[in-house]
Amino acid sequence: MEFLWAPLLGLCCSLAAADRHIVFWNSSNPKFREEDYTVHVRLNDYLDIICPHYEDDSVADAAMERYTLYMVEHQEYVACQPQSKDQVRWKCNQPGAKHGPEKLSEKFQRFTPFTLGKEFKEGHSYYYISKPIHHQENQCLKLKVTVNGKITHSPQAHANSQEKRLPADDPEVQVLHSIGQSAAPRLFPLVWAVLLLPLLLLQTQ
């Protein structure tokens, strides 16, 4: 039993180290007007897609934004045109939900125990596009996610890298803010680390 603390310690460290990258998926997000909107992650990080959400009746139901999101190859990303329904990753189709905005999450892990799960590799890029459900116009929102490798540069370069890995959307810009908050999910790994710490200490006695 004394050797069980090692994998538990590794689990604590991995949970505590994981970051969550927030993307507000709606047309009012100015990031989508950039030529190559890119989020940089590391293995075991999370991408949280926050769907459009409306908290009052100021917008007609037919005008509320709804999207089908696809995970595609680079060529389809450039053309913003999926090739198959099998590429559907999520649907943002509850803009008036009483419980608040939908949050769709992707974990960038090297291996997955799930048959339909996606596995990711360091140094590779992955592509998401969406098609609107609420109208027939060819509106395209698209996102590139790059899985960075291990950081090997100087402490100063490391600090700059950490600045770039802040939440994907600037909270100061005028985005559809009714679609939720980004602070609470980031506390979750730390809670797990605190809860597991007493168990680790018992195993070493």
N, C-alpha and C positions, 0 to 999 in steps of 0.2 A: 504493500500500500504506500510505502514511503516515496515511490517513484511517481505517484500520480500527480504530484504538485507541478511537475514540469509541463505537461500538456495544458493544465489549467492556467498556469502562468502565461503560457503562450497565447491562450484564448483571451485572457485579460488584456494582454498587450495589444493584440490585434484589434480587439473591440475598442480599446481606448484610442488607438491610432487612426481609426477610420474616420474620414471626413464625409460630410453630406454636402452635395452641390445642388443648389436650388435653381430651378429654371421655371419661370412663370410663362406657361405656354398659352399666349394669347396675342392678338394683333397689336395691342397697345404697348407691347414690350419693344423698346427701341433696339434692343440687341438683335432682333430678327431682321432689322434693316441693314445690318452690317453684311459685308460681302461674304465673310467666312466666320460665322458665329461659332466659336470653339470653346469647349470646356475641357480643362486638363484635370485628369484624375490619376490616382494610383490604385493598384490592386487592393481590393477590399473596401474601397470607397463606395459611396452611394450617389446615384443621380436621382433627385426627387423632382418629378414633373408635377407642377401645380396647375391643375386645369382651371379654365375660366369659371368664375362664380359670381353671381349677382345676389346681393343681399336685400334688394328692394324691388319694387314693381316699376321702376323708371324705364326699364328696357322691356320691350315686347318679347314674348317667349320665342317667336319666330326669328328675332334678331339676335338672340343670345348665341354666343360662339360655342360651337361644338366641333370636335375634330376626331378623326381617326389617325392614329400615329403608327408609322411603319418603321421597321429597322431594315435598312437597305444596303446595297453595295454602292461603291463610290460613283459608278456611272449613273445609277438611278438617283443618287443624291444630287448630282450635277443637273440632271434633267428634271428633278423633283417629280419623278413619275415611278411609282412602284410597279413591279411586274406581276405580282401574285398576291392573292388574299392571304397566303401563308406568311407573308411578311408583316401582317398586322401585329403590332406589339401591344397597344392599348387603345381604348376609346375614351375620350373626354366627352361624355354625353349627358351629364347631370348638372348643368350650370345653375339650376335653382334649388339644389339639394338643401334641405333644412339642416342637415348635420354639418354643413360647411363645404369647403372645396374638396374635390377629389385630389388625392395625392397618389401618384403612380411612381413606384421606385424600382430602380435597376441596381443590383449589386455587381460590381466589377470584380468577379472572382475568377481565379485560374481554373478551378474545378467546381462542378456542381453535382449534387446527388440526384437532381431531378432530370427526368428523361427529356423534357422540353425546355430545360434551362439553357442559358447561353453561357459559354465560356469565353474568357477574354485573355489577351496576351499583352505583355508589356511591349511598348514600341509600336503598337498597332492603333489605328483609328477606326471608329465605328460611327455609323451615320443614321440619323433619325430625320424623317420628314413627316409632314401631316397633310391631310386633305380635309377641307371643311365639310361638315355635315349640314350646317345651317343654311348654306346656299350653294349654287352650282358654279360659282366663279372659280377660276383656276388660281386661287390664292395659295401661296406656298410658304410655309414656315419650316425651316430646316436647321438642324444642329449637328455639329461634328464633335465627337468626344474622343480625345486622345488619351491613351493609357500610358503615362510616363514611366520610365524605368527608374531604377534606384538612384537616388541623389548622391553624387560623388564629389561635387564641387566644394568650394570653400564655404565657411560659415556665413560670409556676407552674401554669397550667391544663394545659399540655402535660405537666408532670410528673405531675399527678393522672391524666391520661388514660393515661399509661404504666403507672401502678399498676393501673388497671382492666384493662389488657390482659395481665396476668400469666396463667399457665396457668389454664384454666377451672375446674379442680378444686383445692381446697385440700388439699395433701398431708398436713395434720395431721388431717383428719377421717377417720372410720373407714369407708373405702370398701374394696371388694374389692381389696386391694393386690396380689394375685397376678396382676393383669392387666397388669403391666408398668411400665416406668420412662419418664419423660418428658424426661430431660435430654439423651440422646444425639442425638435428631433436631435439636435447636436448634443444634448445632455445624456442621451440614452446609453452610449458606450461607457461613459464615466460611471453611471449608476451600476452597471454590471460589474465593472472593475471593483467598486467599493463593496458590493455584495459578496463577491467571490474571494476577497482578500482574507477574511477570517478563516475560510476553508483552507486556503493555502498555508496559513500559519499553523493550523492544527496538523496538517500533513507533515510539517517539518519537525514536530515535537516528538 
